[in-house]
Amino acid sequence: MSHEDSCQRERTCLGDGPEAGRSTTAVEQELRVLLILSALMSFASISTDIYLPALPSLVDALHTTAASIELTFSGFLIGFRLGQLIWPFE
């Protein structure tokens, strides 16, 4: 059996470059992790874009002041940033 046949059958070779010898499943897994983390990081900006235009409606719906609604947004930002600081050290 030739080396090429072995690589095709087991999906373990990626060429002659620095990736040679790494399994394609490991590369696929790394790409999946990268995509998942990218999607998770986009939640902060999406949440901000949804939350800020809704602030006046929240004030009316909850019968409260704009300052108290703004505190909830501050809490969200603080919690999100603290989560980013804590996660890498876990």
LOVO-686228 format. One record per residue: x, y, z of N, C-alpha, C, CB in turn. Coordinates in Angstrom, 3 decimals, always signed. Glycine has a CB too. Layout:
// residues N
REC   n.east  n.north     n.up  ca.east ca.north    ca.up   c.east  c.north     c.up  cb.east cb.north    cb.up
REC        X        Y        Z        X        Y        Z        X        Y        Z        X        Y        Z
...
This chain:
// residues 90
REC   n.east  n.north     n.up  ca.east ca.north    ca.up   c.east  c.north     c.up  cb.east cb.north    cb.up
REC   +0.850   -1.163   +0.000   +0.000   +0.000   +0.000   +0.899   +1.230   +0.000   -0.969   -0.005   +1.219
REC   +0.593   +2.184   -0.864   +1.413   +3.386   -0.953   +1.016   +4.380   +0.134   +1.280   +4.030   -2.344
REC   +1.887   +5.360   +0.327   +1.641   +6.392   +1.333   +0.371   +7.172   +1.006   +2.842   +7.348   +1.430
REC   +0.134   +7.462   -0.257   -1.056   +8.213   -0.668   -2.328   +7.434   -0.388   -0.980   +8.563   -2.151
REC   -2.293   +6.114   -0.639   -3.461   +5.289   -0.344   -3.757   +5.301   +1.152   -3.243   +3.846   -0.835
REC   -2.706   +5.210   +1.934   -2.864   +5.226   +3.380   -3.465   +6.543   +3.849   -1.522   +4.986   +4.063
REC   -2.997   +7.650   +3.299   -3.508   +8.964   +3.677   -4.971   +9.117   +3.301   -2.686  +10.061   +3.021
REC   -5.333   +8.652   +2.130   -6.723   +8.763   +1.703   -7.623   +7.884   +2.551   -6.863   +8.389   +0.230
REC   -7.182   +6.685   +2.844   -8.012   +5.766   +3.598   -8.215   +6.251   +5.031   -7.394   +4.378   +3.595
REC   -7.159   +6.741   +5.673   -7.242   +7.130   +7.075   -7.478   +8.623   +7.274   -5.987   +6.727   +7.782
REC   -7.408   +9.421   +6.197   -7.574  +10.856   +6.272   -6.613  +11.479   +7.275   -8.998  +11.194   +6.636
REC   -5.344  +11.130   +7.187   -4.394  +11.620   +8.176   -3.323  +12.526   +7.612   -3.750  +10.478   +8.846
REC   -3.201  +12.699   +6.319   -2.129  +13.512   +5.758   -2.703  +14.754   +5.108   -1.307  +12.708   +4.742
REC   -1.992  +15.866   +5.279   -2.456  +17.115   +4.713   -1.463  +17.725   +3.745   -2.753  +18.085   +5.804
REC   -0.479  +17.013   +3.335   +0.485  +17.560   +2.387   +1.898  +17.564   +2.940   +0.090  +18.961   +1.998
REC   +2.712  +18.416   +2.334   +4.116  +18.457   +2.724   +4.463  +19.670   +3.571   +4.981  +18.439   +1.504
REC   +3.536  +20.548   +3.825   +3.801  +21.769   +4.575   +3.839  +21.512   +6.072   +2.754  +22.816   +4.259
REC   +3.689  +22.572   +6.859   +3.742  +22.435   +8.325   +2.596  +21.613   +8.889   +3.735  +23.798   +8.969
REC   +1.524  +21.459   +8.114   +0.380  +20.680   +8.560   +0.542  +19.188   +8.264   -0.880  +21.199   +7.905
REC   +1.628  +18.796   +7.631   +1.812  +17.400   +7.236   +1.788  +16.503   +8.458   +3.131  +17.216   +6.466
REC   +1.060  +15.439   +8.344   +1.001  +14.462   +9.424   -0.134  +14.697  +10.398   +2.283  +14.460  +10.164
REC   -0.725  +15.892  +10.417   -1.853  +16.152  +11.310   -3.106  +15.562  +10.696   -2.029  +17.675  +11.570
REC   -3.962  +15.049  +11.521   -5.181  +14.444  +10.991   -6.161  +15.530  +10.571   -5.828  +13.509  +12.035
REC   -6.905  +15.254   +9.539   -7.895  +16.232   +9.081   -9.005  +16.377  +10.105   -8.479  +15.823   +7.718
REC   -9.254  +15.346  +10.885  -10.279  +15.472  +11.917   -9.837  +16.461  +12.991  -10.586  +14.101  +12.545
REC   -8.551  +16.521  +13.307   -8.052  +17.497  +14.279   -8.191  +18.908  +13.727   -6.581  +17.206  +14.640
REC   -7.893  +19.081  +12.461   -8.033  +20.394  +11.829   -9.503  +20.788  +11.773   -7.420  +20.389  +10.407
REC  -10.367  +19.846  +11.427  -11.805  +20.122  +11.388  -12.317  +20.505  +12.769  -12.575  +18.903  +10.858
REC  -11.825  +19.841  +13.792  -12.243  +20.148  +15.160  -11.780  +21.546  +15.556  -11.687  +19.101  +16.146
REC  -10.559  +21.917  +15.192  -10.064  +23.258  +15.488  -10.895  +24.315  +14.775   -8.595  +23.386  +15.086
REC  -11.283  +24.049  +13.544  -12.121  +24.995  +12.809  -13.504  +25.116  +13.441  -12.249  +24.567  +11.346
REC  -14.051  +23.996  +13.907  -15.344  +24.026  +14.584  -15.276  +24.872  +15.847  -15.804  +22.607  +14.924
REC  -14.220  +24.675  +16.624  -14.047  +25.457  +17.855  -13.923  +26.942  +17.522  -12.798  +24.976  +18.641
REC  -13.153  +27.259  +16.487  -12.987  +28.640  +16.070  -14.326  +29.255  +15.660  -11.988  +28.726  +14.918
REC  -15.128  +28.528  +14.912  -16.434  +29.037  +14.492  -17.378  +29.233  +15.676  -17.064  +28.088  +13.483
REC  -17.366  +28.295  +16.613  -18.229  +28.407  +17.786  -17.825  +29.602  +18.636  -18.177  +27.120  +18.621
REC  -16.526  +29.777  +18.862  -16.066  +30.910  +19.657  -16.353  +32.233  +18.964  -14.578  +30.785  +19.939
REC  -16.223  +32.265  +17.661  -16.545  +33.484  +16.915  -18.021  +33.819  +17.047  -16.170  +33.330  +15.435
REC  -18.869  +32.813  +16.963  -20.306  +33.038  +17.117  -20.633  +33.532  +18.525  -21.087  +31.750  +16.814
REC  -19.992  +32.955  +19.531  -20.239  +33.382  +20.907  -19.784  +34.818  +21.136  -19.533  +32.450  +21.884
REC  -18.672  +35.207  +20.535  -18.177  +36.567  +20.701  -19.089  +37.584  +20.021  -16.765  +36.682  +20.148
REC  -19.817  +37.170  +19.018  -20.716  +38.099  +18.337  -21.960  +38.401  +19.166  -21.124  +37.535  +16.987
REC  -22.243  +37.611  +20.197  -23.434  +37.841  +21.007  -23.421  +39.204  +21.686  -23.566  +36.758  +22.047
REC  -22.268  +39.674  +22.122  -22.207  +40.968  +22.801  -22.645  +42.090  +21.878  -20.797  +41.237  +23.316
REC  -22.134  +42.110  +20.675  -22.510  +43.190  +19.762  -23.958  +43.055  +19.303  -21.580  +43.206  +18.551
REC  -24.421  +41.841  +19.099  -25.820  +41.640  +18.704  -26.741  +42.060  +19.848  -26.078  +40.154  +18.312
REC  -26.392  +41.692  +21.064  -27.208  +42.061  +22.221  -27.279  +43.569  +22.377  -26.651  +41.428  +23.496
REC  -26.158  +44.234  +22.197  -26.135  +45.690  +22.292  -27.018  +46.318  +21.221  -24.701  +46.212  +22.166
REC  -26.910  +45.823  +20.001  -27.699  +46.367  +18.896  -29.198  +46.155  +19.090  -27.261  +45.737  +17.590
REC  -29.579  +45.123  +19.779  -30.995  +44.858  +20.030  -31.482  +45.636  +21.255  -31.233  +43.347  +20.227
REC  -30.651  +45.707  +22.272  -31.045  +46.276  +23.565  -31.174  +47.804  +23.529  -30.036  +45.879  +24.625
REC  -30.200  +48.483  +22.939  -30.199  +49.948  +22.982  -31.435  +50.585  +22.334  -28.961  +50.467  +22.302
REC  -31.861  +50.156  +21.152  -33.067  +50.781  +20.593  -34.337  +50.491  +21.403  -33.266  +50.310  +19.171
REC  -34.299  +49.442  +22.210  -35.484  +49.072  +22.993  -35.557  +49.795  +24.337  -35.498  +47.575  +23.227
REC  -34.556  +50.575  +24.710  -34.553  +51.233  +26.025  -35.793  +52.106  +26.263  -33.302  +52.084  +26.166
REC  -36.175  +52.969  +25.330  -37.380  +53.776  +25.597  -38.646  +52.922  +25.781  -37.598  +54.763  +24.454
REC  -38.767  +51.873  +25.038  -39.933  +50.991  +25.177  -39.916  +50.278  +26.527  -39.969  +49.956  +24.034
REC  -38.742  +49.913  +26.997  -38.628  +49.250  +28.297  -39.036  +50.186  +29.429  -37.195  +48.751  +28.518
REC  -38.657  +51.451  +29.308  -39.043  +52.436  +30.323  -40.559  +52.506  +30.422  -38.457  +53.832  +29.991
REC  -41.235  +52.578  +29.277  -42.706  +52.646  +29.277  -43.333  +51.342  +29.757  -43.221  +52.977  +27.877
REC  -42.825  +50.227  +29.291  -43.423  +48.928  +29.627  -43.244  +48.575  +31.099  -42.815  +47.833  +28.763
REC  -42.129  +48.963  +31.682  -41.852  +48.612  +33.073  -42.210  +49.734  +34.053  -40.391  +48.255  +33.225
REC  -42.720  +50.868  +33.536  -43.122  +52.004  +34.370  -42.006  +52.410  +35.323  -44.387  +51.665  +35.163
REC  -40.856  +52.675  +34.771  -39.699  +53.036  +35.576  -38.964  +54.192  +34.911  -38.757  +51.824  +35.767
REC  -37.817  +54.538  +35.428  -37.045  +55.642  +34.861  -36.003  +55.116  +33.879  -36.363  +56.456  +35.976
REC  -35.545  +56.021  +33.026  -34.501  +55.644  +32.061  -33.210  +55.269  +32.779  -34.237  +56.795  +31.068
REC  -32.939  +55.924  +33.904  -31.701  +55.643  +34.648  -31.673  +54.200  +35.155  -31.555  +56.618  +35.831
REC  -32.805  +53.718  +35.647  -32.815  +52.338  +36.161  -32.692  +51.326  +35.030  -34.100  +52.073  +36.959
REC  -33.240  +51.620  +33.866  -33.085  +50.720  +32.722  -31.639  +50.748  +32.236  -34.052  +51.114  +31.574
REC  -31.023  +51.917  +32.266  -29.614  +52.023  +31.853  -28.700  +51.242  +32.789  -29.177  +53.493  +31.809
REC  -29.090  +51.122  +34.050  -28.310  +50.314  +34.989  -28.303  +48.840  +34.583  -28.869  +50.464  +36.409
REC  -29.421  +48.362  +34.039  -29.436  +46.960  +33.597  -28.467  +46.745  +32.445  -30.854  +46.539  +33.176
REC  -28.364  +47.752  +31.571  -27.414  +47.635  +30.464  -25.981  +47.701  +30.972  -27.658  +48.738  +29.426
REC  -25.727  +48.562  +31.950  -24.391  +48.629  +32.556  -24.037  +47.303  +33.211  -24.317  +49.769  +33.593
REC  -25.005  +46.705  +33.884  -24.784  +45.400  +34.498  -24.452  +44.327  +33.469  -26.003  +44.987  +35.290
REC  -25.142  +44.375  +32.341  -24.856  +43.428  +31.261  -23.420  +43.582  +30.769  -25.839  +43.628  +30.095
REC  -23.008  +44.826  +30.514  -21.651  +45.062  +30.011  -20.592  +44.650  +31.020  -21.470  +46.527  +29.651
REC  -20.815  +44.981  +32.286  -19.856  +44.598  +33.325  -19.771  +43.075  +33.427  -20.256  +45.209  +34.692
REC  -20.913  +42.412  +33.443  -20.911  +40.953  +33.525  -20.247  +40.300  +32.333  -22.315  +40.443  +33.652
REC  -20.495  +40.834  +31.152  -19.874  +40.265  +29.958  -18.366  +40.429  +29.992  -20.440  +40.914  +28.701
REC  -17.892  +41.599  +30.387  -16.441  +41.839  +30.437  -15.775  +41.004  +31.526  -16.154  +43.328  +30.675
REC  -16.412  +40.862  +32.668  -15.844  +40.009  +33.727  -15.771  +38.557  +33.268  -16.684  +40.111  +35.021
REC  -16.770  +38.132  +32.531  -16.740  +36.773  +31.991  -15.568  +36.555  +31.059  -18.025  +36.470  +31.265
REC  -15.230  +37.570  +30.273  -14.080  +37.458  +29.380  -12.771  +37.404  +30.150  -14.056  +38.621  +28.407
REC  -12.712  +38.073  +31.288  -11.492  +38.036  +32.101  -11.329  +36.704  +32.813  -11.504  +39.165  +33.122
REC  -12.425  +36.144  +33.263  -12.376  +34.910  +34.067  -12.179  +33.674  +33.187  -13.668  +34.759  +34.892
REC  -12.806  +33.614  +32.037  -12.798  +32.405  +31.205  -11.411  +31.883  +30.869  -13.528  +32.671  +29.939
REC  -10.438  +32.705  +30.432   -9.131  +32.138  +30.030   -8.373  +31.494  +31.174   -8.270  +33.213  +29.422
REC   -8.668  +31.868  +32.420   -7.921  +31.337  +33.558   -8.545  +30.083  +34.136   -7.811  +32.379  +34.632
REC   -9.605  +29.632  +33.565  -10.287  +28.452  +34.094   -9.503  +27.200  +33.816  -11.675  +28.326  +33.509
